Amino acid sequence: MSQDTVGTSKPGAENDPKIDSNLLPFGKSGTYHQDYDLILHLPIYVQAMNLHLKWVREVSVASPVIFDAGGGTGIMQRAASQMRPDGDIYLLDLHETMVRRAIQNGSHRDKISHCNVVDMRINDKPVSSESVDHIFSHSVLWALKRPSEFFFEANRVLKRSATLAVSTLSRIDWQLINGYLTYAEEKLSVALKKGLVTASQKQNFISSNYYLLKHAHSPLAKQELLQLGIRHGFEPVEVHSAYNVATANGIRPLFTQVLWKKVGSIFDFNVSPKNEAMSCKYT
Ligand SMILES: C[S@@+](CC[C@H](N)C(=O)[O-])C[C@H]1O[C@@H](n2cnc3c(N)ncnc32)[C@H](O)[C@@H]1O
């Protein structure tokens, strides 16, 4: 993919009034970007990452173009780049703070784009249609007001028969939120005892997660997520439960992780990206 379509775009997206204030923990006025990488102390994150990496390894074309949509501080993008040195693995993210962190952490500047995944424009140019071999996106869809817009864009930029991998928040309730926060608290307490994290980092991580879970726009039940993909021209290939945590009703998944194959093009059938907003409800 040429530099004119993918590169580090002008800063400024976070000053855009359209940017969702519910995502502030990631932005300039929040501090989550500083401590986001504590997530590597959670084995449930590492399991989800390993499944994404397996799917990256399985992309059958040589020298694939791959997008990590909402790639944050670049944990998965760098791991995927190591796994597929033949490929071009680009990180796309809305928040300048996260993108900067990714660069500090070792992601190549020319493989990073500061952009909105529901409108894959890079340096004010749309990513070329049918130019990408695989997209993966972990823990991003829940933040979108209209996740259908992401599927529409993913379908547009993916080549025919390319693959899309998404892991995102299920419909959640307070049991699940408590289950996840208790799990994170336990794992980070172990890291704290070993001197691997500080108390304030741990506190920042837990409070940012609590805030974001409370403000998630689009938690999706497994069937809702599958149907969204199907309506946008994708066929499910693998469906997994992820982020399994202990609750008062036993072990339950906080996330669903799906691999789809593109089987139809949005150019071939009439799908509007604007037709569905999901609601966030806690029961
Ligand atoms: C929970 S983090 C996940 C980061 C990364 N995918 C990972 O698994 O480590 C969510 C990321 O999604 C990004 N994000 C949220 N909405 C976005 C959007 N509309 N376009 C691009 N990135 C977005 C945030 O900036 C943040 O970096």
The ligand as an ORCA input file, in Angstrom:
! r2SCAN-3c Opt
* xyz 0 1
  C      -9.735     -0.905     24.430
  S      -8.679     -0.122     23.281
  C      -8.142     -1.497     22.315
  C      -6.793     -1.272     21.713
  C      -6.222     -2.461     20.920
  N      -7.163     -2.909     19.905
  C      -5.844     -3.600     21.815
  O      -6.522     -4.617     21.760
  O      -4.885     -3.493     22.581
  C      -9.837      0.674     22.186
  C      -9.141      1.517     21.123
  O     -10.122      1.868     20.149
  C      -9.845      3.189     19.711
  N     -11.065      3.708     19.061
  C     -12.287      3.923     19.598
  N     -13.132      4.379     18.671
  C     -12.446      4.440     17.500
  C     -12.772      4.843     16.190
  N     -14.004      5.267     15.867
  N     -11.812      4.792     15.230
  C     -10.553      4.373     15.537
  N     -10.179      3.980     16.775
  C     -11.112      4.006     17.748
  C      -9.442      3.910     20.992
  O      -8.739      5.097     20.712
  C      -8.586      2.834     21.648
  O      -7.236      2.953     21.255
*
